[in-house]
Amino acid sequence: MHIVERVFQIVVFMVAAFMAWGGGFSRWESLPGEATRTVTYTLYRTLPPPPQGPAFCKFLTLGDYGLVMPCNYQPPFVWWLRDR
């Protein structure tokens, strides 16, 4: 039973670290024409979208869903401190 608790702790810590570093979960939807709707869920929900805010690049994709990271690999709070 202790191994299950330890695995749970490691998984939760890794997800928390990924989110704090600026990672997020994203979904892409193709719209008519060549448009794409992107919905990204991050810890930093109040940041403006690009080009005013930090840009996110695909890190891992599984169909229409995936993980994203900041394109410059800096956590968004660095952008917030520098540009706000």
N, C-alpha and C positions, 0 to 999 in steps of 0.2 A: 504493500500500500504506500510505502514511503517513496518508492520510485515513481508512482503515478503523481504524487504531489510535487515531486521535484520536476518532472516533465512539464506539468501544468505551470509551475513557477517560471521555468525557462521560456516556455511559449509566450506567456503573458509579458515577461520582461522584454523579449525580442520584439513583440508587436508594439509595446510602449516605446521602446528605443527607436524603432522604425518610424513611428508617428511623430515623435519629438524631433527627429532629424529632418522632418519635412515630408516624409513619405505619405502616401495616401492611396485610397482605393478609388478607381475610376471606372466609368461605363461610357462607351461610345455608341452612338445611334446614328445610322445613316439616314439622312433626310432626302427628300426629292431634290434632284439636281446633283450637285457635287458637295453639298453642305453636310457637315457632321456636327451633331450635338454631343458635347462632352460634359459629363457631370462628375466632379471630383470631390471626394470627401476627405478632408484633412483635419488635423488638430487646429490648424490656423484658418478658421472659417471666415474671419472678417477681412482677410487680405483682398485687395482688388485683383481682378483677373489681369492677365498680360494684355497690353504692354505696360500698364501702370504698375502692376504687381509682378511677383516672381513667376517665371514660366515653369511648367512641369513637363517632363519627358517620360515616355513609356519605359518602364523598368522590366515588367513582366506582363505578358498578355495571354489571356485564355478566352478566345472568342471575342465577345463584345465587352468583356470585363478585364481588369488588370490592375497592376500596381504602378504608381508613378512616383518619381523623385524629382526634386528641383534640378533643372538642367545644369546649373552651375555647382551642384552638390553642396551648396551652403544651406543651412537650415533657414526657413523663412523668417525667423525672428531676427536674423542678421540683416535681412532686407528691411524689416520693420524698424530696427534701430537706426539704420543708415538713412533711409528715405522717408521716414515719417516726420 
